[in-house]
Amino acid sequence: MPCKQRHSITPITRRAFSLVEVMVVLVLLGLIASVVTINVRGSIIKGKQNAARVQLGIFKEAINQFYIYHSRYPNNDEGLEALVTVTDDQPESLLDSRKVPKDPWGNDYQYNSPGRDELNFEIICLGADGRSGGDGANLDIASYELTQ
């Protein structure tokens, strides 16, 4: 009589994650990414605003140099372009570049002569939206707000 073999039942092993487990992990990763993005975005905005302040300070110094060469400040028609224009009275560009740099958001700086409150001039960065007024990333930064 042949011997009957017993078949043992082996437990089934899991080889993959369930859809629910994968979805939970993706949701958690999304939450972590959004928290990091919000925190980093604030730092990026502050960094751009600080870069605009530094650039405004450089413009102020260059405009004072322009005054030394020409005994006057650039008028509104000349604007900041006067700082990079080479003339007989001004033999080299007053900025390190041949073009007037854009603000950190890619917009043009605004130059006004005379400026407000009886200032000889003012230079304004209009922030991320490129329009007057605003807060946060859209905050306007002006040369007259800089400390001496």
Phi and psi in degrees as a GROMACS rama.xvg file:
@    title "Ramachandran Plot"
@    xaxis  label "Phi"
@    yaxis  label "Psi"
@TYPE xy
-67.7739  148.167  PRO-2
-81.4139  131.068  CYS-3
-82.9147  131.667  LYS-4
-92.088  138.167  GLN-5
-88.2246  135.353  ARG-6
-97.5491  119.368  HIS-7
-85.4788  143.682  SER-8
-92.2609  117.963  ILE-9
-96.875  143.244  THR-10
-67.7781  145.629  PRO-11
-78.898  128.803  ILE-12
-93.7679  143.631  THR-13
-81.1343  134.303  ARG-14
-118.028  0.147901  ARG-15
-148.823  164.901  ALA-16
-87.3003  150.518  PHE-17
-77.9937  163.769  SER-18
-60.6715  -38.163  LEU-19
-63.7545  -43.8811  VAL-20
-63.099  -42.3107  GLU-21
-63.6369  -42.1449  VAL-22
-64.9785  -40.3337  MET-23
-62.1029  -44.4776  VAL-24
-62.9061  -42.9466  VAL-25
-64.5508  -39.2439  LEU-26
-64.6526  -44.2239  VAL-27
-62.5574  -42.1759  LEU-28
-63.4267  -38.3257  LEU-29
-63.6221  -42.1051  GLY-30
-64.2685  -44.0343  LEU-31
-63.3577  -43.2115  ILE-32
-62.8497  -39.2123  ALA-33
-68.7837  -38.9694  SER-34
-63.8163  -44.105  VAL-35
-64.4237  -42.6794  VAL-36
-61.8976  -42.933  THR-37
-63.3402  -43.5026  ILE-38
-67.7535  -40.1941  ASN-39
-70.5275  -37.5988  VAL-40
-59.3421  -42.0091  ARG-41
-61.4016  -39.5801  GLY-42
-68.1136  -37.3417  SER-43
-65.506  -42.5363  ILE-44
-61.7665  -47.4333  ILE-45
-62.1761  -38.4279  LYS-46
-63.0856  -42.3377  GLY-47
-66.8382  -39.2315  LYS-48
-65.0729  -40.4132  GLN-49
-65.2254  -38.4745  ASN-50
-63.2122  -38.7674  ALA-51
-64.2632  -41.2038  ALA-52
-61.6248  -42.3718  ARG-53
-62.3884  -44.4989  VAL-54
-64.0707  -38.8909  GLN-55
-61.5503  -39.875  LEU-56
-62.8086  -39.6676  GLY-57
-65.1425  -42.0224  ILE-58
-61.1374  -43.2972  PHE-59
-59.8348  -44.2714  LYS-60
-63.9943  -41.1237  GLU-61
-66.2951  -37.5958  ALA-62
-67.1012  -36.8201  ILE-63
-65.5266  -35.9092  ASN-64
-65.0047  -40.9728  GLN-65
-57.5631  -41.7917  PHE-66
-62.0839  -38.3801  TYR-67
-63.9177  -42.5182  ILE-68
-70.3029  -40.594  TYR-69
-112.259  -6.51649  HIS-70
59.7156  28.8159  SER-71
-162.462  164.572  ARG-72
-93.4665  155.226  TYR-73
-59.423  142.201  PRO-74
-85.104  177.269  ASN-75
-63.8708  -32.5655  ASN-76
-68.3637  -38.9281  ASP-77
-74.0701  -42.401  GLU-78
55.2033  -151.861  GLY-79
-72.865  -15.6149  LEU-80
-60.6933  -28.0041  GLU-81
-61.1203  -22.384  ALA-82
-75.8847  -20.5793  LEU-83
-111.797  -1.96193  VAL-84
-83.9181  127.073  THR-85
-92.7783  128.344  VAL-86
-133.994  179.346  THR-87
-64.6247  -38.2243  ASP-88
-74.8768  -25.1228  ASP-89
-126.707  88.2505  GLN-90
-70.7317  -10.8459  PRO-91
-145.745  160.978  GLU-92
-63.4288  138.792  SER-93
-83.8311  -7.317  LEU-94
-113.439  160.54  LEU-95
-69.1848  -14.283  ASP-96
-112.817  166.676  SER-97
-88.1347  -8.80299  ARG-98
-124.711  152.275  LYS-99
-72.7876  124.3  VAL-100
-66.3468  152.935  PRO-101
-84.6268  164.218  LYS-102
-72.5221  171.167  ASP-103
-59.8028  -16.3833  PRO-104
-98.624  3.702  TRP-105
88.1055  10.6888  GLY-106
-98.4721  161.546  ASN-107
-77.3118  145.56  ASP-108
-75.0634  147.429  TYR-109
-98.4717  131.567  GLN-110
-117.763  131.57  TYR-111
-131.584  131.196  ASN-112
-138.505  119.677  SER-113
-74.7938  162.213  PRO-114
-90.1161  -177.925  GLY-115
-71.9234  161.042  ARG-116
53.7996  41.76  ASP-117
63.0533  22.3662  GLU-118
-77.7958  152.003  LEU-119
-67.4545  -32.0674  ASN-120
-159.758  165.795  PHE-121
-147.007  147.389  GLU-122
-125.182  133.744  ILE-123
-129.313  134.381  ILE-124
-100.575  123.03  CYS-125
-86.9225  8.25208  LEU-126
79.2299  -168.833  GLY-127
-64.0531  -34.8338  ALA-128
-82.7749  -11.7634  ASP-129
68.7637  17.2767  GLY-130
-124.878  155.155  ARG-131
-65.666  141.151  SER-132
84.3746  171.022  GLY-133
122.416  172.069  GLY-134
-141.573  175.419  ASP-135
63.626  -129.473  GLY-136
-67.6081  -21.9468  ALA-137
-90.4306  5.26653  ASN-138
-62.2051  132.401  LEU-139
-78.8145  140.933  ASP-140
-124.52  126.501  ILE-141
-122.004  152.584  ALA-142
-64.0671  -31.2088  SER-143
-73.0483  -11.2747  TYR-144
-86.9257  -13.933  GLU-145
-73.6112  144.684  LEU-146
-79.7343  150.602  THR-147
